[in-house]
Amino acid sequence: MSYSILFSHHRRFILAIAIIVAAAALLVSAFFPFKYSATTRLLIIPKSSLGVDPYTAVKSAERISENLAQIVYTTSFFDRVTRAGFSLDLSSFNNASEIQKRKLWEKTVAPEVLSGTALLGITVFHQDKEQAKNWASAIAYTLQTQGFEYTGGNVDIKIVDTPILSRWPVKPNFVMNGFLGLLVGGLLGMIWVAGKYAK
């Protein structure tokens, strides 16, 4: 019997396993803290871009943005953000070890280089909407006022979008987790059927 016929014959069982695994994935997701996002964008302008063709200028800005995106994750930058003068909740970081602090910071902030542009996006995740906005504002402000210190002073950084808050929690991603649960469950169901009935 071919696998296609075998799977078709046991499709209800496979679908049931997929639904069970998807439901389990959604149930587990519900135990994780709900987090909102705040996203801001900055324009990276290399000073050396004056008189340079647009393509070269954009590529130069992309390289600087990539460097800054990595700098955002560093302890040095985190410390500067906390001293930027914004109302930031540091309770999660205060009693954490250095390793725990870095891991938490990496889960809190997500820089993104927007390909083909001179824009650097910064997204912050937090359980409190106001804190998500404050952290995003503090990061953008720190990049604008001190980012040049990480690039050799050859760049202007401007905030072009103030933080935009998500209306609903974006973490955990129930849609994605449920979809992956369906895929994994379906695959497990097919493997079980193939192992039991295939000859």
C-alpha positions as CSV (number, residue, x, y, z in Angstrom):
1,M,0.0,0.0,0.0
2,S,1.4,3.4,-1.0
3,Y,1.9,6.1,1.7
4,S,-0.6,8.4,0.1
5,I,-3.3,5.8,0.3
6,L,-2.2,4.8,3.8
7,F,-2.3,8.4,5.0
8,S,-5.6,9.1,3.3
9,H,-7.1,6.0,5.0
10,H,-6.0,7.1,8.4
11,R,-6.5,10.9,7.8
12,R,-8.9,11.2,10.8
13,F,-6.3,9.8,13.2
14,I,-3.5,12.0,11.8
15,L,-5.8,15.1,12.0
16,A,-6.7,14.2,15.6
17,I,-3.0,14.0,16.6
18,A,-2.3,17.3,14.8
19,I,-5.2,19.0,16.7
20,I,-4.1,17.5,20.0
21,V,-0.5,18.7,19.6
22,A,-1.7,22.2,18.4
23,A,-3.9,22.4,21.5
24,A,-1.1,21.4,23.7
25,A,1.2,24.1,22.1
26,L,-1.5,26.7,22.7
27,L,-1.9,25.6,26.3
28,V,1.8,25.8,27.0
29,S,2.0,29.2,25.3
30,A,-0.7,30.5,27.7
31,F,1.7,30.0,30.6
32,F,4.2,32.4,29.2
33,P,3.9,36.1,30.1
34,F,2.1,38.2,27.6
35,K,4.3,40.9,26.1
36,Y,3.5,44.0,24.0
37,S,5.9,45.5,21.5
38,A,7.0,49.1,20.8
39,T,8.8,49.8,17.5
40,T,10.8,52.8,16.5
41,R,13.0,53.5,13.5
42,L,16.1,55.6,13.0
43,L,17.7,57.0,9.9
44,I,21.5,56.3,9.5
45,I,23.3,59.0,7.5
46,P,27.0,58.4,6.9
47,K,28.8,61.8,6.8
48,S,31.0,60.4,4.0
49,S,27.9,59.9,1.8
50,L,28.0,63.6,0.7
51,G,28.9,63.5,-3.0
52,V,28.7,59.7,-3.2
53,D,26.2,57.9,-5.5
54,P,23.0,56.8,-3.7
55,Y,23.7,53.1,-4.0
56,T,27.1,53.4,-2.3
57,A,25.6,55.7,0.4
58,V,22.8,53.2,1.2
59,K,25.2,50.3,1.4
60,S,27.4,52.3,3.7
61,A,24.4,53.1,5.9
62,E,23.5,49.4,5.9
63,R,26.9,48.4,7.1
64,I,26.8,51.0,9.9
65,S,23.3,49.9,10.8
66,E,24.4,46.2,11.0
67,N,27.2,47.3,13.4
68,L,24.8,49.3,15.6
69,A,22.3,46.4,15.6
70,Q,25.0,44.3,17.3
71,I,26.1,47.1,19.6
72,V,22.5,47.3,20.9
73,Y,23.0,43.9,22.6
74,T,26.1,44.8,24.5
75,T,26.4,45.5,28.2
76,S,28.0,48.9,27.4
77,F,25.0,50.0,25.4
78,F,22.5,48.6,28.0
79,D,24.2,50.7,30.7
80,R,24.0,53.8,28.6
81,V,20.3,53.2,28.0
82,T,19.5,52.9,31.7
83,R,21.3,56.2,32.3
84,A,19.4,58.0,29.5
85,G,16.9,59.6,31.9
86,F,13.8,57.7,31.0
87,S,11.4,56.0,33.5
88,L,12.6,52.4,33.1
89,D,11.6,49.4,35.2
90,L,14.9,47.7,36.0
91,S,13.5,45.2,38.5
92,S,14.1,42.2,36.2
93,F,17.7,43.1,35.8
94,N,18.7,44.2,39.3
95,N,19.0,40.8,40.9
96,A,20.2,39.0,37.8
97,S,23.7,37.7,37.2
98,E,25.7,39.1,34.3
99,I,24.8,36.1,32.1
100,Q,21.1,36.2,33.0
101,K,21.1,40.0,32.4
102,R,22.5,39.6,28.9
103,K,20.0,36.8,28.0
104,L,17.1,38.9,29.3
105,W,18.3,41.9,27.4
106,E,18.6,39.9,24.2
107,K,14.9,38.8,24.7
108,T,13.8,42.3,25.4
109,V,15.2,44.1,22.3
110,A,15.2,43.2,18.7
111,P,17.1,45.5,16.3
112,E,16.5,45.0,12.6
113,V,18.4,46.4,9.6
114,L,15.9,47.3,6.9
115,S,17.5,46.0,3.7
116,G,17.9,48.5,0.8
117,T,17.3,51.5,3.1
118,A,19.3,53.6,5.6
119,L,16.8,52.7,8.3
120,L,17.5,50.8,11.6
121,G,14.4,49.4,13.3
122,I,14.3,48.8,17.0
123,T,11.5,46.7,18.6
124,V,11.2,46.2,22.4
125,F,9.0,43.6,24.1
126,H,7.6,44.1,27.6
127,Q,4.6,43.0,29.7
128,D,3.7,46.6,30.3
129,K,2.8,48.9,27.4
130,E,4.2,52.0,28.9
131,Q,7.5,50.3,29.7
132,A,7.8,49.0,26.2
133,K,7.4,52.5,24.9
134,N,9.9,53.9,27.4
135,W,12.5,51.4,26.6
136,A,12.1,51.9,22.9
137,S,12.4,55.7,23.4
138,A,15.5,55.3,25.6
139,I,17.2,53.1,23.1
140,A,16.4,55.4,20.2
141,Y,17.6,58.4,22.2
142,T,20.8,56.7,23.2
143,L,21.6,55.7,19.6
144,Q,20.8,59.2,18.4
145,T,22.9,61.0,20.9
146,Q,25.7,58.5,21.5
147,G,25.6,56.0,18.6
148,F,28.4,57.9,16.8
149,E,30.8,56.8,19.6
150,Y,30.5,53.2,18.3
151,T,31.0,54.1,14.7
152,G,34.1,56.4,14.8
153,G,32.0,59.6,14.7
154,N,31.3,59.3,10.9
155,V,27.6,59.2,11.1
156,D,24.4,61.2,11.9
157,I,21.6,59.3,13.5
158,K,18.0,60.7,13.4
159,I,14.8,59.3,15.0
160,V,12.3,59.2,12.1
161,D,9.5,57.2,13.9
162,T,8.6,57.6,17.5
163,P,7.6,54.3,19.2
164,I,4.5,52.6,17.9
165,L,2.8,50.3,20.4
166,S,1.1,47.0,19.5
167,R,-2.6,47.0,20.3
168,W,-2.5,43.3,21.5
169,P,0.2,41.2,23.0
170,V,2.7,39.9,20.4
171,K,4.3,37.3,22.6
172,P,3.7,34.4,22.8
173,N,2.6,34.1,19.2
174,F,-0.4,31.9,19.5
175,V,-1.0,31.8,15.7
176,M,2.5,30.7,14.9
177,N,2.6,28.2,17.9
178,G,-0.7,26.7,16.9
179,F,0.3,26.4,13.3
180,L,3.6,24.7,14.2
181,G,1.7,22.4,16.6
182,L,-0.5,21.3,13.7
183,L,2.5,20.6,11.5
184,V,4.4,18.7,14.1
185,G,1.3,16.8,15.2
186,G,0.5,15.9,11.6
187,L,4.0,14.7,11.0
188,L,4.0,12.6,14.2
189,G,0.7,11.1,13.2
190,M,2.0,10.2,9.8
191,I,5.2,8.7,11.3
192,W,3.1,6.6,13.7
193,V,0.8,5.4,10.9
194,A,3.7,4.6,8.6
195,G,5.5,2.7,11.3
196,K,2.4,0.7,12.4
197,Y,0.7,-0.1,9.1
198,A,3.3,0.3,6.3
199,K,4.7,-3.0,4.9
